[in-house]
Each structure stands twice: as structure tokens, then as C-alpha cells.
Amino acid sequence: MKSARQIRQRDPRLPIIMLTARSAAEDRIHGLELGADDYMVKPFHLRELLLRVERMLERTTWFADKSQPSRTITIAGVSSRS
């Protein structure tokens, strides 16, 4: 499994949300230091996760190469264009 740091090295714009049962402040800080954009502790509400993903996908359009075709991503019936 790749770490967030390895993913960041390959694609610094790829959104990363860590979903984990580790809730200590040190764990959250470490996850964000590794390159995660967000850190969610289980259990969480599915709607909250979907909203966070949706917001991240919206932000990816800030950096999008307009010459590339856009794509639609659908998770649990929620769609977003990237």
C-alpha cells in the first residue's frame, strides 16, 4: 500500500482523505503531515464523507488543464465533474 507521501510525490494535486479509527491528535497531525488533505475518524456519517469528497473534486477544477476533457465521478448517486 502506498503512503500519502508517495502519492503526493507522484501527483501533488490528487486529493487524499484518510479514513481511520485512529483518533489521537498525534495521528491526525501525522496524517496531514504525510500529505493528506483531510482526515476522518470512524465512525462517520456517509453524507459527511460524500460532501467532503464533493468539495475536494470541486477544488480540483481550480488546477484543471482546460485542454483535457472533463470526467464525471459518481459515488453513491452523487456526481461531480472533474
LINGINOR-V990645 format. One record per residue. RES is the residue in one letter. PHI is phi in whole degrees, 0 to 359 (999 if undefined). OMEGA is omega in whole degrees, 0 to 359 (* if undefined). D_FIRST is the distance of its C-alpha to the first C-alpha in Angstrom with 1 decimal. Layout:
res=RES phi=PHI omega=OMEGA d_first=D_FIRST
res=RES phi=PHI omega=OMEGA d_first=D_FIRST
This chain:
res=M phi=999 omega=180 d_first=0.0
res=K phi=277 omega=177 d_first=3.8
res=S phi=272 omega=178 d_first=6.6
res=A phi=301 omega=180 d_first=9.7
res=R phi=299 omega=180 d_first=11.6
res=Q phi=294 omega=179 d_first=9.8
res=I phi=296 omega=179 d_first=10.3
res=R phi=300 omega=179 d_first=13.8
res=Q phi=296 omega=181 d_first=14.6
res=R phi=282 omega=181 d_first=14.2
res=D phi=213 omega=184 d_first=15.9
res=P phi=294 omega=181 d_first=17.6
res=R phi=263 omega=182 d_first=19.2
res=L phi=290 omega=180 d_first=16.3
res=P phi=292 omega=180 d_first=16.7
res=I phi=231 omega=172 d_first=14.0
res=I phi=243 omega=176 d_first=14.9
res=M phi=270 omega=177 d_first=13.3
res=L phi=246 omega=188 d_first=14.4
res=T phi=209 omega=175 d_first=14.8
res=A phi=269 omega=182 d_first=17.5
res=R phi=281 omega=189 d_first=17.7
res=S phi=246 omega=180 d_first=20.9
res=A phi=294 omega=180 d_first=22.3
res=A phi=304 omega=180 d_first=23.3
res=E phi=299 omega=179 d_first=21.4
res=D phi=294 omega=179 d_first=18.1
res=R phi=297 omega=179 d_first=18.9
res=I phi=298 omega=180 d_first=20.1
res=H phi=299 omega=179 d_first=17.1
res=G phi=300 omega=179 d_first=14.8
res=L phi=290 omega=177 d_first=17.4
res=E phi=295 omega=178 d_first=17.8
res=L phi=288 omega=177 d_first=14.2
res=G phi=124 omega=179 d_first=15.1
res=A phi=293 omega=176 d_first=15.0
res=D phi=274 omega=182 d_first=18.1
res=D phi=210 omega=184 d_first=18.6
res=Y phi=216 omega=180 d_first=17.6
res=M phi=243 omega=181 d_first=18.8
res=V phi=262 omega=176 d_first=19.5
res=K phi=286 omega=352 d_first=19.9
res=P phi=283 omega=177 d_first=22.3
res=F phi=222 omega=178 d_first=23.0
res=H phi=277 omega=180 d_first=25.2
res=L phi=303 omega=181 d_first=23.9
res=R phi=299 omega=177 d_first=26.4
res=E phi=297 omega=177 d_first=25.3
res=L phi=300 omega=181 d_first=21.7
res=L phi=298 omega=178 d_first=23.3
res=L phi=294 omega=178 d_first=25.6
res=R phi=296 omega=178 d_first=22.9
res=V phi=297 omega=180 d_first=21.0
res=E phi=301 omega=180 d_first=24.4
res=R phi=296 omega=178 d_first=25.3
res=M phi=296 omega=179 d_first=22.2
res=L phi=294 omega=176 d_first=22.9
res=E phi=297 omega=180 d_first=26.5
res=R phi=293 omega=180 d_first=25.6
res=T phi=296 omega=179 d_first=23.8
res=T phi=289 omega=177 d_first=27.2
res=W phi=298 omega=186 d_first=28.5
res=F phi=251 omega=186 d_first=26.6
res=A phi=294 omega=173 d_first=26.9
res=D phi=278 omega=186 d_first=28.5
res=K phi=295 omega=178 d_first=31.5
res=S phi=280 omega=179 d_first=32.0
res=Q phi=272 omega=177 d_first=28.9
res=P phi=294 omega=179 d_first=29.4
res=S phi=279 omega=179 d_first=28.1
res=R phi=227 omega=178 d_first=25.9
res=T phi=251 omega=178 d_first=26.1
res=I phi=246 omega=180 d_first=23.1
res=T phi=237 omega=176 d_first=24.1
res=I phi=231 omega=179 d_first=22.4
res=A phi=51 omega=176 d_first=24.7
res=G phi=83 omega=178 d_first=27.7
res=V phi=260 omega=183 d_first=27.2
res=S phi=250 omega=176 d_first=27.2
res=S phi=213 omega=178 d_first=26.7
res=R phi=269 omega=177 d_first=27.3
res=S phi=232 omega=* d_first=25.1
